[in-house]
Amino acid sequence: MLQARRAVVRSLSFVAATAVVTGSLAACSEDDTEQAPSIGYAIDNTITTYNGNTTAGAVSGTMAALSRVLPGFTFTGPVGAPVSDTDIGTAAQLPGEALTVSYTLNPSSVYSDGVPLTCDDLVLTWAASSGRFTKTVDGADVPMFDVANTLGYSDIDRVQCQPGAKDATVVFKPGRAFTEWRSLFGATALMPSHIAMQRAGVPDLVSAVNSDDTEALTKIADFWNTGWNMTPGQLDTSVLPSSGPYRVEDYTEDGGLVLVANERWWGNAPATDRIVVWPRGVDLTKDAVDQSIEVIDVGSGSAGDLSALSGFTSEQIPSRSIEQFILSTSGVLGDEAARRAFGHCVPRSTLFDQYGSTPDAPAVGVGSGTVDSRLVVPDSLVYSDAAATDGNRYSAADVAATKVSLSEAGLDALTVRVGYLAPDPVRSQIVADVKAACEPAGVTIEDVSSPDFTPDALRTGGVDAVLAGTAGQAGAAGMADMIDARGALRSGNSSNFGEYGNARVDQIIDQLDTDPAIAAQLGLSVEAENILWTQVPTIPLFNQVRTVAVAQGMSAVVANPTRSASGWNMDRWVLRR
């Protein structure tokens, strides 16, 4: 039944897909069943903050959990592309030499605390994500806002906004027409600016931004960076107003993240009043049997074997997240020859066969084989040419090539500490397989995973490599536009955990994001991959396989193999028992 839903989603729009899927699953229910008042939803990541735009938030499960709590002008649909969310508002490109977009918020839009959504919210998102505003620390200019990725927002010249108004005009820099502008100001990107202003003691955010008021912006940034952190059992819901069909009611280790219907929501009321999101760490098998979890969306094998769950239908699907090793560019892997040595002993093809292949794997595109390009998706027109630059140099473990690269680095042996969010049986086995393949070549692999691991350990020297998905995500990740993937290789971005920097790669990424011509995309991506396969800041493996399991009686669950995960349309879910 899930397989049928995938086919529906690929061919129909959001509204039509939801209608058809709901109908097909409702037919599985008995006439004498009753609708359950609450649904449990399990994801495979931590939930540490309300703000999914920070470095920590971007690698957490915030988007998978809160996309219907903090919606935006678009959401990421099941095919990986942005879909307009007109409940929030509309966006229209205006004529002119520079890319200019007019944003209009729904006149009825209001936060759950009664404060209207305004263009101030767009100004805050841009100010935080642009990288423009800096402060001096130890004699160096550093960003005020700890944002994960600046791509797209850094191309914006200004956001024209009358404080408190429902409309804004976003003007991009001359020559910087960001191709994927529809992805900006999307789900979980718009944070409640009135809360940031209240807590920072800044009465007028727009004026502070327009006047470059460093003192005021520093106060805003200090709150934006950490003021929305979420700790189970210590939740201050007064700073968590919702702009979507659900709002946060409670968050505890024993009770999960409780979302309830937002009484001030102006759109269609959620089909189920209560959703409980269970982050990584719960016993999925036990809780599914106890009927406290009805929807599961996790990396296949990361929570054990779910195929035998009684009363559930499950499916394995390749996602848009690229499972990969993200390498440090300092320490023992500071020399690119040392990184090549590690790359040469990783059995990428074997790892795909073992952990990246699905029973109905396509012949081409997402999930068809090892991922050999970091900057373009496997289902793009230019992927095969970009992927060919690997030349099978890194397809299989090559002891001889590893030893040559070790010699080039002036090394006889190499020890690489690999970290990831544990427990994760699949990633644990991947590390074990790589260890076995690398050992004959003189490369020792150490598994240093932990339950509180974050990819920032790569930056602080705690590990030499991170095993994760796109942009360091432990759970659901990836989009068709590759903004997150490209941002993770762009120098200066916080999501670039390995701190890789190459001026030409930066130029290529910037041009890829503004020149949609196929010829340009082809030439630039091939050039970039030639550099990246030489300098090896990452070792891409395969599109992570996701397991989506739903309990009998559930309807309207539509698998979404992107960073939004299945929770993208949770307000349409219904459970009948």
C-alpha positions as CSV (number, residue, x, y, z in Angstrom):
1,M,0.0,0.0,0.0
2,L,2.9,2.4,0.7
3,Q,4.4,1.5,-2.7
4,A,1.1,2.6,-4.3
5,R,1.2,5.9,-2.4
6,R,4.7,6.6,-3.7
7,A,3.4,6.3,-7.2
8,V,0.5,8.6,-6.5
9,V,2.8,11.2,-5.0
10,R,5.2,11.2,-7.9
11,S,2.4,11.9,-10.4
12,L,0.1,14.3,-8.6
13,S,0.2,17.6,-6.9
14,F,0.1,17.9,-3.1
15,V,-3.7,18.4,-2.8
16,A,-4.6,15.7,-5.2
17,A,-2.0,13.3,-3.8
18,T,-3.3,13.8,-0.3
19,A,-6.9,13.2,-1.4
20,V,-6.1,10.0,-3.3
21,V,-3.9,8.6,-0.6
22,T,-6.4,9.3,2.1
23,G,-9.1,7.5,0.1
24,S,-7.0,4.5,-0.6
25,L,-6.0,4.0,3.0
26,A,-9.4,4.8,4.5
27,A,-10.7,1.9,2.4
28,C,-8.5,-0.4,4.6
29,S,-10.4,0.6,7.7
30,E,-13.5,-1.0,9.1
31,D,-16.8,0.9,9.2
32,D,-17.2,0.4,13.0
33,T,-13.8,1.9,13.9
34,E,-13.4,5.1,15.8
35,Q,-10.9,7.9,15.1
36,A,-8.0,8.0,17.6
37,P,-7.5,11.4,19.3
38,S,-3.7,11.1,19.2
39,I,-1.0,9.7,16.9
40,G,2.6,8.8,17.8
41,Y,5.3,9.7,15.2
42,A,8.9,8.4,15.6
43,I,12.0,10.0,13.9
44,D,15.6,9.1,14.0
45,N,17.2,12.3,15.2
46,T,17.3,14.4,18.3
47,I,15.1,17.5,18.9
48,T,17.2,20.2,20.6
49,T,15.8,23.5,19.4
50,Y,12.8,25.3,18.0
51,N,15.1,27.0,15.6
52,G,16.1,24.7,12.8
53,N,18.3,27.3,11.1
54,T,21.1,27.3,13.6
55,T,24.1,25.1,13.2
56,A,22.8,22.7,15.8
57,G,19.2,23.0,14.6
58,A,20.0,22.2,11.0
59,V,21.5,18.8,12.0
60,S,18.7,18.0,14.4
61,G,15.2,16.7,13.7
62,T,13.6,20.1,13.9
63,M,12.3,20.1,10.3
64,A,11.0,16.6,10.5
65,A,9.2,17.4,13.7
66,L,8.1,21.0,13.3
67,S,7.3,21.8,9.7
68,R,3.6,22.0,10.5
69,V,4.3,24.1,13.6
70,L,6.4,26.7,11.8
71,P,5.4,26.6,8.2
72,G,6.6,29.1,5.5
73,F,5.9,30.3,2.0
74,T,6.8,26.8,0.8
75,F,7.3,23.3,2.1
76,T,9.5,20.5,0.7
77,G,7.3,18.1,-1.2
78,P,7.8,14.4,-1.6
79,V,9.7,14.8,-4.9
80,G,12.2,17.1,-3.1
81,A,11.1,20.4,-4.6
82,P,9.4,23.4,-2.9
83,V,5.6,23.6,-3.0
84,S,3.8,26.8,-2.3
85,D,2.0,27.0,1.0
86,T,-0.7,29.7,0.4
87,D,-2.0,29.4,3.9
88,I,1.0,31.4,4.9
89,G,1.1,33.7,1.9
90,T,2.1,34.2,-1.7
91,A,5.4,35.0,-3.5
92,A,5.6,36.5,-6.9
93,Q,8.6,37.5,-9.0
94,L,8.5,41.1,-10.2
95,P,9.9,42.4,-13.5
96,G,13.2,44.2,-13.4
97,E,16.9,43.8,-14.0
98,A,17.7,42.5,-10.5
99,L,15.7,39.5,-9.2
100,T,12.9,41.0,-7.1
101,V,10.2,39.0,-5.3
102,S,7.1,40.3,-3.6
103,Y,6.0,38.4,-0.5
104,T,2.5,38.8,0.9
105,L,1.4,37.2,4.1
106,N,-2.1,35.9,4.5
107,P,-4.2,38.7,6.1
108,S,-5.5,36.2,8.6
109,S,-2.0,34.9,9.6
110,V,-1.4,35.2,13.4
111,Y,0.8,33.3,15.9
112,S,-0.7,31.2,18.5
113,D,0.0,33.9,21.1
114,G,-2.2,36.3,19.2
115,V,0.6,38.4,17.6
116,P,0.2,38.7,13.8
117,L,2.8,37.4,11.3
118,T,4.5,40.4,9.7
119,C,7.3,41.2,7.3
120,D,9.5,41.6,10.4
121,D,9.7,37.8,10.4
122,L,11.2,37.8,6.9
123,V,13.6,40.5,7.9
124,L,14.8,38.4,10.9
125,T,15.2,35.3,8.7
126,W,17.3,37.3,6.1
127,A,19.4,39.1,8.8
128,A,20.2,35.8,10.5
129,S,20.9,33.8,7.4
130,S,22.7,36.4,5.2
131,G,26.0,36.3,6.9
132,R,26.1,40.0,6.5
133,F,26.1,41.0,10.2
134,T,29.4,40.4,12.0
135,K,31.1,41.2,15.3
136,T,34.7,41.3,16.3
137,V,36.0,38.5,18.4
138,D,39.7,38.3,19.3
139,G,40.5,40.7,16.5
140,A,38.6,38.8,13.8
141,D,35.2,39.5,12.3
142,V,32.8,36.6,12.9
143,P,29.1,36.2,12.1
144,M,26.7,37.3,14.8
145,F,24.2,34.7,13.9
146,D,25.1,31.0,14.2
147,V,23.3,30.1,11.0
148,A,24.1,26.8,9.3
149,N,23.8,27.8,5.7
150,T,23.8,31.2,4.0
151,L,23.3,30.1,0.4
152,G,20.5,32.2,-1.3
153,Y,20.0,34.5,1.6
154,S,23.5,35.9,1.1
155,D,22.5,36.9,-2.4
156,I,19.7,39.2,-1.1
157,D,20.6,42.9,-1.1
158,R,17.7,44.1,1.0
159,V,14.3,43.3,2.4
160,Q,11.9,46.2,2.1
161,C,9.5,46.1,5.0
162,Q,7.4,48.6,6.8
163,P,7.4,47.3,10.4
164,G,4.2,45.4,11.2
165,A,3.1,45.2,7.6
166,K,1.9,42.0,5.8
167,D,4.0,42.5,2.7
168,A,7.7,42.7,1.9
169,T,9.8,43.2,-1.2
170,V,13.0,41.1,-1.4
171,V,15.6,42.5,-3.8
172,F,18.6,40.4,-4.8
173,K,22.0,41.7,-5.6
174,P,22.7,42.6,-9.2
175,G,23.8,39.4,-11.0
176,R,22.8,37.2,-8.1
177,A,19.5,35.9,-9.3
178,F,19.3,32.9,-7.0
179,T,17.7,30.1,-9.1
180,E,16.1,28.3,-6.2
181,W,14.6,31.5,-4.5
182,R,11.4,29.6,-3.9
183,S,13.1,27.5,-1.3
184,L,13.8,30.6,0.8
185,F,11.5,31.6,3.6
186,G,10.1,28.1,3.7
187,A,9.0,25.8,6.4
188,T,10.8,26.2,9.7
189,A,12.8,29.2,8.3
190,L,10.4,31.9,9.6
191,M,10.9,32.4,13.3
192,P,8.7,34.7,15.5
193,S,10.5,38.0,15.3
194,H,8.4,39.5,18.1
195,I,9.7,36.9,20.6
196,A,13.3,37.7,19.6
197,M,12.7,41.5,20.0
198,Q,10.9,41.0,23.4
199,R,13.7,38.8,24.8
200,A,16.5,41.0,23.4
201,G,14.9,44.2,24.5
202,V,15.0,45.6,20.9
203,P,11.8,47.5,20.0
204,D,12.3,47.8,16.3
205,L,14.1,45.0,14.4
206,V,13.7,46.5,11.0
207,S,15.3,49.8,12.0
208,A,18.1,47.9,13.7
209,V,18.8,46.0,10.5
210,N,18.5,49.0,8.2
211,S,20.8,51.1,10.3
212,D,23.3,48.4,11.0
213,D,22.8,48.8,14.7
214,T,25.5,46.4,16.0
215,E,24.5,46.7,19.6
216,A,20.8,45.9,18.9
217,L,21.6,43.1,16.4
218,T,24.0,41.5,18.8
219,K,21.3,41.2,21.4
220,I,18.9,39.8,18.7
221,A,21.5,37.3,17.6
222,D,22.3,36.2,21.1
223,F,18.7,35.2,21.6
224,W,18.3,33.8,18.0
225,N,21.3,31.5,18.5
226,T,20.3,29.8,21.8
227,G,17.0,31.3,23.1
228,W,14.9,28.7,21.3
229,N,16.8,25.7,22.6
230,M,14.5,22.9,23.8
231,T,15.4,20.6,26.8
232,P,12.9,17.9,27.8
233,G,11.3,18.8,31.1
234,Q,12.4,22.4,31.0
235,L,10.2,23.9,28.3
236,D,9.2,27.5,28.2
237,T,6.2,27.5,25.8
238,S,5.9,31.3,26.0
239,V,8.8,31.6,23.5
240,L,7.4,29.0,21.2
241,P,4.4,30.6,19.5
242,S,3.2,28.6,16.5
243,S,2.3,29.8,13.0
244,G,0.9,26.5,11.8
245,P,-1.9,24.0,12.5
246,Y,-0.1,22.6,15.5
247,R,1.6,24.2,18.5
248,V,4.0,22.8,21.1
249,E,2.3,21.9,24.3
250,D,4.9,19.9,26.2
251,Y,8.3,18.1,25.8
252,T,9.5,15.4,28.2
253,E,11.7,12.4,28.0
254,D,8.9,10.1,29.0
255,G,6.1,11.8,27.1
256,G,7.8,13.0,23.9
257,L,7.3,16.3,22.1
258,V,3.5,16.9,22.3
259,L,1.9,18.9,19.5
260,V,-1.7,20.0,19.8
261,A,-4.1,21.8,17.5
262,N,-3.4,25.5,17.3
263,E,-6.7,27.2,18.2
264,R,-5.7,30.4,16.2
265,W,-4.8,28.5,13.0
266,W,-6.7,30.1,10.1
267,G,-6.4,27.3,7.6
268,N,-8.1,23.8,7.6
269,A,-8.1,22.4,11.1
270,P,-5.8,19.4,11.6
271,A,-7.5,16.1,11.1
272,T,-6.1,14.8,14.4
273,D,-5.9,17.1,17.4
274,R,-2.7,15.7,18.9
275,I,0.6,14.4,17.5
276,V,3.4,13.1,19.8
277,V,6.8,13.2,18.1
278,W,9.3,10.7,19.6
279,P,12.9,11.6,18.9
280,R,15.8,9.1,18.6
281,G,16.3,6.9,21.6
282,V,12.9,5.3,22.1
283,D,12.3,1.6,21.8
284,L,10.4,1.6,18.5
285,T,9.5,-2.1,18.6
286,K,8.1,-1.9,22.2
287,D,6.3,1.4,21.7
288,A,4.8,0.3,18.4
289,V,3.4,-2.9,20.0
290,D,2.1,-0.8,22.9
291,Q,0.3,1.4,20.4
292,S,2.0,4.6,21.4
293,I,3.7,5.0,18.0
294,E,1.8,4.6,14.7
295,V,4.1,6.3,12.2
296,I,7.8,5.6,11.9
297,D,10.3,7.3,9.6
298,V,13.9,6.3,10.2
299,G,17.1,5.3,8.4
300,S,16.7,1.7,7.4
301,G,18.3,-0.5,10.1
302,S,19.1,2.4,12.4
303,A,16.5,1.2,14.9
304,G,16.8,-2.5,14.2
305,D,14.6,-4.6,12.0
306,L,11.1,-3.2,11.8
307,S,9.9,-5.4,9.0
308,A,8.4,-7.9,11.4
309,L,6.3,-5.3,13.3
310,S,2.8,-6.8,13.7
311,G,0.0,-4.6,12.4
312,F,2.3,-2.3,10.4
313,T,3.0,-1.8,6.7
314,S,6.6,-0.8,6.0
315,E,8.6,0.2,2.9
316,Q,12.2,0.9,2.2
317,I,12.8,3.9,-0.1
318,P,16.0,5.7,-1.2
319,S,16.1,9.2,0.0
320,R,17.7,12.4,-1.2
321,S,20.1,12.3,1.7
322,I,23.7,11.4,0.8
323,E,25.2,9.0,3.3
324,Q,28.9,10.1,3.4
325,F,32.1,10.5,5.4
326,I,32.7,14.1,6.1
327,L,36.5,14.6,6.6
328,S,38.4,17.1,8.6
329,T,40.9,19.2,6.7
330,S,43.2,19.6,9.7
331,G,44.9,17.2,12.0
332,V,45.8,13.8,10.6
333,L,43.7,14.4,7.5
334,G,45.0,17.9,6.9
335,D,47.0,16.7,3.9
336,E,44.8,16.0,0.9
337,A,46.9,13.0,0.2
338,A,46.0,11.5,3.6
339,R,42.3,12.1,2.7
340,R,42.8,10.3,-0.6
341,A,44.4,7.4,1.2
342,F,41.3,7.0,3.4
343,G,39.1,7.4,0.3
344,H,41.0,4.7,-1.6
345,C,40.4,2.1,1.1
346,V,36.6,2.7,1.5
347,P,34.7,-0.1,-0.4
348,R,32.0,2.2,-1.7
349,S,30.4,-0.2,-4.2
350,T,30.2,-2.9,-1.6
351,L,28.7,-0.6,0.9
352,F,26.0,0.5,-1.6
353,D,25.2,-3.2,-2.3
354,Q,24.9,-3.9,1.4
355,Y,23.3,-0.8,2.8
356,G,22.1,1.5,0.0
357,S,20.3,-0.8,-2.3
358,T,16.5,-1.4,-2.2
359,P,14.6,-4.4,-3.6
360,D,13.1,-2.3,-6.3
361,A,16.1,-0.1,-6.9
362,P,15.8,2.0,-10.1
363,A,18.3,1.6,-13.0
364,V,19.2,5.3,-12.9
365,G,18.6,8.2,-10.6
366,V,18.2,8.3,-6.8
367,G,19.0,5.0,-5.2
368,S,20.5,3.4,-8.4
369,G,24.1,3.1,-7.2
370,T,26.9,4.8,-5.4
371,V,26.6,8.6,-5.3
372,D,29.6,10.0,-7.3
373,S,28.7,13.7,-7.3
374,R,28.4,16.0,-4.3
375,L,26.9,19.0,-6.0
376,V,24.2,17.6,-8.4
377,V,21.5,15.1,-7.8
378,P,21.5,11.6,-9.4
379,D,18.3,12.3,-11.3
380,S,19.6,15.5,-13.0
381,L,20.6,15.8,-16.6
382,V,24.2,16.5,-15.9
383,Y,24.8,13.9,-13.1
384,S,26.3,11.2,-15.3
385,D,29.0,13.5,-16.6
386,A,29.8,14.9,-13.2
387,A,29.8,11.4,-11.6
388,A,32.2,10.2,-14.3
389,T,35.0,12.3,-13.0
390,D,35.5,9.7,-10.2
391,G,36.7,7.4,-13.0
392,N,36.1,4.4,-10.6
393,R,39.2,5.5,-8.7
394,Y,37.2,5.3,-5.4
395,S,34.7,2.6,-6.2
396,A,36.4,-0.3,-4.5
397,A,38.9,-0.7,-1.7
398,D,42.4,-0.4,-3.3
399,V,45.3,-1.3,-1.0
400,A,47.9,-0.3,-3.5
401,A,46.4,3.2,-4.2
402,T,46.0,3.7,-0.5
403,K,49.7,3.0,0.1
404,V,50.7,5.3,-2.7
405,S,48.6,8.2,-1.2
406,L,50.0,7.5,2.3
407,S,53.5,7.8,0.8
408,E,52.5,11.1,-0.9
409,A,51.4,12.3,2.6
410,G,54.7,11.2,4.1
411,L,53.0,8.6,6.2
412,D,53.6,4.9,6.9
413,A,50.2,4.5,8.6
414,L,47.1,6.5,9.4
415,T,44.5,6.3,12.2
416,V,41.1,7.8,11.5
417,R,38.5,8.4,14.3
418,V,35.0,8.1,12.9
419,G,32.1,9.6,14.8
420,Y,28.3,9.3,14.4
421,L,25.1,9.6,16.5
422,A,24.7,6.2,18.3
423,P,23.3,3.7,18.7
424,D,23.0,3.0,15.0
425,P,23.5,-0.6,13.9
426,V,23.9,0.3,10.2
427,R,26.5,3.0,10.7
428,S,28.2,0.8,13.2
429,Q,28.5,-2.0,10.6
430,I,29.6,0.5,7.9
431,V,32.5,1.6,10.1
432,A,33.3,-2.0,10.8
433,D,33.4,-2.9,7.1
434,V,35.6,0.1,6.3
435,K,37.9,-0.9,9.2
436,A,38.3,-4.3,7.7
437,A,38.9,-3.0,4.2
438,C,41.4,-0.3,5.3
439,E,43.5,-2.3,7.8
440,P,45.6,-4.2,5.1
441,A,46.6,-0.9,3.7
442,G,47.9,0.5,7.0
443,V,44.8,2.7,7.8
444,T,43.3,2.1,11.2
445,I,39.7,3.0,11.8
446,E,38.4,3.8,15.3
447,D,34.7,4.0,16.0
448,V,34.2,6.9,18.4
449,S,30.4,7.2,18.2
450,S,28.2,8.3,21.1
451,P,24.6,9.0,22.0
452,D,25.2,12.7,22.3
453,F,27.5,13.0,19.2
454,T,27.2,16.1,17.0
455,P,29.2,16.8,13.8
456,D,30.7,19.9,15.4
457,A,33.1,17.4,17.0
458,L,34.9,17.5,13.6
459,R,35.5,21.2,14.0
460,T,36.8,20.9,17.5
461,G,39.1,18.0,16.8
462,G,37.2,15.3,18.6
463,V,37.0,13.2,15.5
464,D,38.7,13.0,12.1
465,A,35.6,11.9,10.1
466,V,31.8,12.0,10.6
467,L,29.5,9.4,9.1
468,A,26.2,11.1,8.4
469,G,23.8,12.2,5.7
470,T,23.7,15.5,3.7
471,A,25.2,18.4,5.6
472,G,25.9,16.3,8.7
473,Q,22.3,15.2,9.3
474,A,21.9,12.1,11.4
475,G,18.3,11.6,10.3
476,A,16.1,12.7,7.3
477,A,18.0,15.1,5.0
478,G,18.4,16.3,1.5
479,M,16.4,18.2,-1.2
480,A,16.4,18.2,-5.0
481,D,17.9,21.7,-5.2
482,M,21.1,20.6,-3.3
483,I,21.2,23.8,-1.3
484,D,22.2,22.0,1.9
485,A,24.7,19.8,0.1
486,R,26.4,22.7,-1.6
487,G,26.4,24.8,1.5
488,A,28.2,22.1,3.4
489,L,31.2,22.6,1.0
490,R,31.1,26.4,0.8
491,S,33.8,28.0,2.8
492,G,32.5,30.2,5.7
493,N,29.3,28.2,6.2
494,S,28.8,26.6,9.6
495,S,27.4,23.5,8.0
496,N,30.9,23.0,6.5
497,F,32.0,21.0,9.5
498,G,35.3,19.9,8.0
499,E,36.2,23.5,7.3
500,Y,37.0,22.7,3.7
501,G,37.9,25.8,1.6
502,N,38.7,26.1,-2.1
503,A,38.2,29.5,-3.8
504,R,37.4,27.9,-7.1
505,V,34.9,25.5,-5.6
506,D,33.3,28.5,-3.9
507,Q,33.0,30.3,-7.2
508,I,31.5,27.2,-8.9
509,I,28.9,26.8,-6.2
510,D,27.9,30.4,-6.4
511,Q,27.5,30.1,-10.2
512,L,25.7,26.8,-10.0
513,D,23.1,28.6,-7.8
514,T,22.5,31.4,-10.2
515,D,23.0,29.9,-13.7
516,P,20.3,27.3,-14.7
517,A,21.6,26.7,-18.2
518,I,22.4,23.1,-18.8
519,A,25.7,23.8,-20.5
520,A,26.8,25.9,-17.5
521,Q,25.6,23.3,-15.0
522,L,27.4,20.5,-16.9
523,G,30.8,22.3,-17.2
524,L,30.8,23.7,-13.7
525,S,29.8,20.4,-12.0
526,V,32.4,18.4,-13.9
527,E,35.1,20.9,-13.0
528,A,34.1,20.9,-9.3
529,E,34.0,17.2,-9.0
530,N,37.5,16.9,-10.5
531,I,38.7,19.2,-7.7
532,L,36.7,17.5,-5.0
533,W,37.8,13.9,-6.0
534,T,41.4,15.2,-5.8
535,Q,41.1,17.0,-2.5
536,V,38.5,14.7,-1.0
537,P,36.7,16.8,1.7
538,T,34.0,14.2,1.7
539,I,33.5,10.6,0.6
540,P,30.0,10.2,-0.7
541,L,28.6,6.7,-0.5
542,F,24.9,6.3,-1.5
543,N,21.5,7.7,-1.1
544,Q,20.4,6.8,2.5
545,V,17.6,4.3,2.5
546,R,14.6,5.2,4.7
547,T,12.1,2.9,6.3
548,V,8.6,4.3,6.6
549,A,6.2,2.2,8.6
550,V,2.6,2.9,9.4
551,A,0.1,1.2,11.6
552,Q,-3.0,-0.5,10.4
553,G,-5.8,2.1,10.4
554,M,-3.6,5.0,9.5
555,S,-4.5,7.2,6.5
556,A,-2.9,10.1,4.6
557,V,0.7,9.3,5.6
558,V,2.7,10.2,2.5
559,A,6.4,9.2,2.5
560,N,8.7,12.2,1.9
561,P,12.3,11.1,1.3
562,T,13.7,14.6,2.1
563,R,14.7,16.5,5.2
564,S,11.0,17.1,5.8
565,A,10.3,13.4,6.3
566,S,6.8,12.0,6.6
567,G,5.8,14.7,9.0
568,W,5.4,17.2,6.2
569,N,1.6,16.7,6.1
570,M,1.0,15.4,9.6
571,D,-2.0,17.7,9.9
572,R,-3.9,15.4,7.4
573,W,-3.2,12.1,9.3
574,V,-6.0,10.1,10.7
575,L,-5.9,6.9,12.8
576,R,-9.0,4.7,13.1
577,R,-9.1,1.7,15.4
